């Protein structure tokens, strides 16, 4: 259960970190992607533009959360494997049984 908890915490941390990074990057990308080419003036349907921008931001956050969760899931598994190897190497070898007098 301890290993599952560790992997779950790594995955959750990765999802949150991915969401945070996406929240920083996606608005700039959406502004660049929706800008008019050659600075021409456009009339637009504002409710549709707001819907598309909001959908794009939420989609970007979901993608960022997924990427972060998968990346940190892998890191969590690697962390558990390395910790298990370290603990196994730190254990002293079992002592030889002492002979008993019969």
Z-matrix of the N, CA and C atoms (Angstrom, degrees):
N
C 1 1.444
C 2 1.527 1 110.53
N 3 1.334 2 116.69 1 -31.47
C 4 1.462 3 120.64 2 -179.83
C 5 1.526 4 110.54 3 -65.01
N 6 1.330 5 117.33 4 -38.37
C 7 1.465 6 120.66 5 179.58
C 8 1.523 7 110.53 6 -66.42
N 9 1.320 8 116.44 7 -42.56
C 10 1.465 9 120.19 8 178.65
C 11 1.527 10 110.77 9 -61.48
N 12 1.321 11 116.16 10 -42.08
C 13 1.461 12 120.95 11 179.75
C 14 1.528 13 110.64 12 -62.29
N 15 1.321 14 116.88 13 -42.61
C 16 1.461 15 121.13 14 179.42
C 17 1.523 16 110.95 15 -63.76
N 18 1.331 17 117.07 16 -46.56
C 19 1.461 18 120.72 17 179.26
C 20 1.523 19 110.33 18 -63.71
N 21 1.328 20 117.30 19 -40.36
C 22 1.463 21 121.28 20 179.15
C 23 1.531 22 111.01 21 -62.73
N 24 1.315 23 116.88 22 -42.35
C 25 1.472 24 120.52 23 179.24
C 26 1.530 25 110.13 24 -65.34
N 27 1.325 26 117.77 25 -42.83
C 28 1.462 27 120.77 26 177.18
C 29 1.528 28 110.36 27 -61.20
N 30 1.337 29 117.14 28 -43.65
C 31 1.461 30 121.35 29 -179.08
C 32 1.520 31 111.07 30 -64.22
N 33 1.314 32 116.88 31 -45.02
C 34 1.454 33 120.84 32 179.39
C 35 1.523 34 111.31 33 -64.34
N 36 1.317 35 117.04 34 -41.92
C 37 1.464 36 120.57 35 177.60
C 38 1.526 37 110.60 36 -62.80
N 39 1.320 38 116.90 37 -40.26
C 40 1.464 39 120.58 38 177.86
C 41 1.513 40 112.44 39 -64.72
N 42 1.335 41 116.77 40 -40.33
C 43 1.461 42 120.47 41 178.23
C 44 1.524 43 110.67 42 -64.12
N 45 1.309 44 116.90 43 -43.25
C 46 1.462 45 120.00 44 179.16
C 47 1.529 46 111.44 45 -66.45
N 48 1.318 47 116.66 46 -41.39
C 49 1.458 48 120.37 47 178.53
C 50 1.523 49 110.68 48 -65.54
N 51 1.324 50 117.40 49 -41.91
C 52 1.460 51 121.18 50 177.45
C 53 1.517 52 111.92 51 -62.88
N 54 1.319 53 117.09 52 -39.81
C 55 1.457 54 121.51 53 177.84
C 56 1.526 55 110.28 54 -64.62
N 57 1.313 56 116.64 55 -42.47
C 58 1.458 57 120.98 56 179.60
C 59 1.526 58 111.40 57 -63.52
N 60 1.327 59 116.52 58 -45.20
C 61 1.463 60 120.39 59 179.48
C 62 1.530 61 110.23 60 -64.38
N 63 1.329 62 116.72 61 -41.84
C 64 1.465 63 119.87 62 178.58
C 65 1.528 64 110.84 63 -63.90
N 66 1.322 65 117.59 64 -36.42
C 67 1.464 66 120.54 65 178.31
C 68 1.523 67 111.53 66 -64.60
N 69 1.317 68 116.89 67 -26.88
C 70 1.466 69 120.47 68 177.04
C 71 1.530 70 112.39 69 -82.73
N 72 1.318 71 117.08 70 -36.51
C 73 1.458 72 121.11 71 -172.44
C 74 1.526 73 112.91 72 -89.60
N 75 1.323 74 118.13 73 -42.01
C 76 1.465 75 121.28 74 -170.98
C 77 1.531 76 113.48 75 -62.45
N 78 1.339 77 121.71 76 -41.56
C 79 1.470 78 117.97 77 179.49
C 80 1.536 79 113.26 78 -58.54
N 81 1.317 80 117.65 79 -38.99
C 82 1.467 81 120.04 80 177.26
C 83 1.518 82 111.03 81 -65.23
N 84 1.313 83 115.88 82 -40.80
C 85 1.469 84 120.09 83 178.24
C 86 1.526 85 110.50 84 -64.05
N 87 1.322 86 117.08 85 -44.14
C 88 1.459 87 119.80 86 -179.59
C 89 1.529 88 111.36 87 -64.39
N 90 1.324 89 117.40 88 -39.48
C 91 1.463 90 120.31 89 177.58
C 92 1.532 91 110.38 90 -63.22
N 93 1.318 92 116.49 91 -42.53
C 94 1.454 93 120.33 92 178.57
C 95 1.527 94 110.88 93 -66.81
N 96 1.324 95 116.93 94 -42.47
C 97 1.457 96 122.08 95 -176.48
C 98 1.532 97 111.58 96 -69.08
N 99 1.327 98 117.94 97 -31.67
C 100 1.459 99 121.31 98 -176.75
C 101 1.519 100 113.31 99 -97.45
N 102 1.319 101 118.09 100 2.46
C 103 1.462 102 120.15 101 179.99
C 104 1.526 103 109.69 102 -74.01
N 105 1.318 104 114.01 103 149.22
C 106 1.466 105 119.54 104 -178.82
C 107 1.525 106 109.66 105 -75.50
N 108 1.315 107 117.60 106 136.58
C 109 1.467 108 119.11 107 179.05
C 110 1.523 109 110.90 108 -69.70
N 111 1.302 110 116.96 109 142.19
C 112 1.460 111 124.98 110 177.37
C 113 1.522 112 112.79 111 58.01
N 114 1.324 113 117.20 112 27.26
C 115 1.459 114 123.78 113 175.39
C 116 1.524 115 113.36 114 55.02
N 117 1.299 116 117.80 115 36.40
C 118 1.468 117 120.97 116 177.40
C 119 1.523 118 109.01 117 -82.13
N 120 1.312 119 116.48 118 153.39
C 121 1.459 120 121.89 119 179.45
C 122 1.522 121 108.74 120 -84.78
N 123 1.319 122 115.34 121 137.64
C 124 1.452 123 120.61 122 179.29
C 125 1.512 124 109.17 123 -132.62
N 126 1.284 125 115.88 124 147.76
C 127 1.459 126 121.21 125 168.51
C 128 1.522 127 105.13 126 -99.24
N 129 1.321 128 116.31 127 140.53
C 130 1.460 129 118.10 128 -177.96
C 131 1.523 130 109.95 129 -137.26
N 132 1.303 131 113.92 130 162.66
C 133 1.456 132 121.92 131 174.88
C 134 1.529 133 106.41 132 -84.51
N 135 1.349 134 116.34 133 102.99
C 136 1.457 135 120.76 134 -172.08
C 137 1.526 136 113.45 135 -60.86
N 138 1.348 137 120.89 136 -45.85
C 139 1.471 138 118.47 137 178.38
C 140 1.528 139 112.80 138 -58.82
N 141 1.329 140 117.04 139 -38.21
C 142 1.467 141 119.88 140 178.19
C 143 1.528 142 110.58 141 -67.72
N 144 1.326 143 116.77 142 -40.23
C 145 1.469 144 120.16 143 179.19
C 146 1.528 145 110.58 144 -64.03
N 147 1.326 146 117.48 145 -41.99
C 148 1.463 147 120.94 146 178.03
C 149 1.523 148 110.36 147 -64.23
N 150 1.327 149 116.54 148 -43.25
C 151 1.468 150 120.24 149 179.02
C 152 1.520 151 111.33 150 -62.88
N 153 1.328 152 116.15 151 -45.49
C 154 1.470 153 119.72 152 -179.66
C 155 1.526 154 111.64 153 -64.35
N 156 1.326 155 117.35 154 -40.86
C 157 1.463 156 120.78 155 179.93
C 158 1.526 157 110.85 156 -66.86
N 159 1.321 158 117.08 157 -44.26
C 160 1.471 159 120.53 158 178.44
C 161 1.525 160 110.95 159 -63.48
N 162 1.327 161 115.92 160 -42.87
C 163 1.465 162 119.44 161 178.48
C 164 1.523 163 110.97 162 -63.08
N 165 1.330 164 115.83 163 -40.68
C 166 1.467 165 119.44 164 178.76
C 167 1.518 166 112.12 165 -63.86
N 168 1.334 167 116.98 166 -39.88
C 169 1.459 168 120.55 167 179.25
C 170 1.528 169 111.17 168 -65.96
N 171 1.328 170 115.90 169 -46.20
C 172 1.469 171 119.16 170 179.45
C 173 1.526 172 110.75 171 -64.54
N 174 1.324 173 117.35 172 -40.19
C 175 1.468 174 120.43 173 177.81
C 176 1.529 175 110.65 174 -62.62
N 177 1.325 176 115.97 175 -43.05
C 178 1.469 177 119.29 176 177.81
C 179 1.517 178 112.35 177 -62.75
N 180 1.327 179 116.78 178 -38.60
C 181 1.467 180 119.85 179 177.88
C 182 1.528 181 111.03 180 -66.65
N 183 1.330 182 116.94 181 -39.42
C 184 1.469 183 119.18 182 177.79
C 185 1.528 184 111.30 183 -64.66
N 186 1.316 185 116.13 184 -41.99
C 187 1.466 186 119.48 185 177.99
C 188 1.525 187 110.47 186 -63.79
N 189 1.339 188 116.47 187 -44.45
C 190 1.466 189 119.90 188 178.31
C 191 1.516 190 112.11 189 -61.96
N 192 1.333 191 116.72 190 -40.63
C 193 1.468 192 120.34 191 177.97
C 194 1.524 193 110.74 192 -64.24
N 195 1.324 194 116.56 193 -41.63
C 196 1.471 195 120.00 194 179.44
C 197 1.511 196 112.29 195 -65.17
N 198 1.315 197 116.59 196 -44.13
C 199 1.467 198 120.14 197 179.33
C 200 1.525 199 110.39 198 -64.12
N 201 1.334 200 116.12 199 -44.43
C 202 1.461 201 119.50 200 178.60
C 203 1.514 202 112.28 201 -63.07
N 204 1.354 203 116.70 202 -40.94
C 205 1.463 204 120.19 203 -179.72
C 206 1.521 205 111.06 204 -63.89
N 207 1.324 206 117.29 205 -44.38
C 208 1.468 207 120.13 206 -179.84
C 209 1.522 208 111.02 207 -66.75
N 210 1.323 209 116.87 208 -43.35
C 211 1.476 210 119.89 209 -179.50
C 212 1.526 211 110.87 210 -62.75
N 213 1.327 212 116.82 211 -44.03
C 214 1.456 213 118.79 212 -178.84
C 215 1.527 214 111.99 213 -77.38
N 216 1.338 215 118.38 214 -22.19
C 217 1.462 216 120.37 215 171.62
C 218 1.522 217 109.45 216 -62.67
N 219 1.323 218 115.41 217 -46.21
C 220 1.473 219 119.92 218 178.14
C 221 1.530 220 110.06 219 -63.29
N 222 1.341 221 117.09 220 -43.76
C 223 1.462 222 119.38 221 178.11
C 224 1.527 223 111.88 222 -62.69
N 225 1.325 224 117.37 223 -37.39
C 226 1.461 225 120.96 224 177.75
C 227 1.520 226 111.73 225 -64.04
N 228 1.319 227 116.53 226 -42.22
C 229 1.470 228 120.08 227 178.48
C 230 1.521 229 110.25 228 -65.07
N 231 1.338 230 116.99 229 -43.02
C 232 1.469 231 120.50 230 177.58
C 233 1.527 232 110.03 231 -62.54
N 234 1.319 233 117.32 232 -41.82
C 235 1.459 234 121.61 233 178.90
C 236 1.531 235 110.87 234 -60.21
N 237 1.322 236 117.07 235 -43.72
C 238 1.473 237 120.28 236 179.66
C 239 1.525 238 110.54 237 -64.75
N 240 1.328 239 117.07 238 -42.18
C 241 1.468 240 120.34 239 179.57
C 242 1.523 241 111.24 240 -63.33
N 243 1.328 242 116.53 241 -43.94
C 244 1.466 243 119.43 242 179.59
C 245 1.526 244 111.65 243 -66.06
N 246 1.321 245 116.92 244 -38.96
C 247 1.462 246 120.48 245 178.65
C 248 1.527 247 110.66 246 -66.13
N 249 1.339 248 117.28 247 -38.68
C 250 1.464 249 120.28 248 178.69
C 251 1.525 250 110.73 249 -65.86
N 252 1.335 251 117.54 250 -41.09
C 253 1.470 252 120.46 251 178.21
C 254 1.528 253 110.92 252 -64.62
N 255 1.323 254 115.66 253 -40.52
C 256 1.461 255 119.87 254 -179.52
C 257 1.526 256 110.88 255 -65.13
N 258 1.333 257 116.90 256 -41.24
C 259 1.461 258 120.44 257 178.90
C 260 1.520 259 111.03 258 -68.24
N 261 1.326 260 116.91 259 -37.09
C 262 1.463 261 120.24 260 179.78
C 263 1.527 262 110.32 261 -67.48
N 264 1.334 263 117.23 262 -38.81
C 265 1.466 264 121.05 263 179.58
C 266 1.527 265 111.21 264 -71.34
N 267 1.319 266 117.61 265 -28.29
C 268 1.466 267 120.92 266 -177.68
C 269 1.528 268 112.45 267 -80.12
N 270 1.324 269 117.39 268 -17.36
C 271 1.465 270 119.55 269 -179.67
C 272 1.527 271 109.63 270 -72.45
N 273 1.340 272 116.23 271 133.46
C 274 1.475 273 117.95 272 177.81
C 275 1.528 274 109.32 273 -71.76
N 276 1.311 275 116.58 274 151.52
C 277 1.466 276 118.73 275 178.73
C 278 1.530 277 109.55 276 -66.02
N 279 1.314 278 116.36 277 150.40
C 280 1.468 279 118.13 278 -179.75
C 281 1.530 280 110.80 279 -63.50
N 282 1.307 281 114.78 280 142.59
C 283 1.462 282 120.63 281 -179.07
C 284 1.539 283 109.39 282 -73.24
N 285 1.315 284 114.88 283 148.09
C 286 1.460 285 119.24 284 177.57
C 287 1.516 286 109.05 285 -68.58
N 288 1.326 287 117.83 286 141.21
C 289 1.470 288 118.86 287 179.60
C 290 1.538 289 110.79 288 -66.06
N 291 1.294 290 115.34 289 140.83
C 292 1.459 291 119.15 290 179.56
C 293 1.526 292 108.66 291 -82.09
N 294 1.331 293 115.65 292 139.87
C 295 1.475 294 117.90 293 179.35
C 296 1.540 295 109.97 294 -70.24
N 297 1.282 296 115.56 295 140.17
C 298 1.462 297 120.46 296 178.98
C 299 1.528 298 109.03 297 -101.83
N 300 1.310 299 114.65 298 146.66
C 301 1.463 300 118.87 299 179.04
C 302 1.513 301 108.77 300 -80.35
N 303 1.331 302 117.22 301 130.21
C 304 1.458 303 121.30 302 179.39
C 305 1.493 304 111.42 303 -108.93
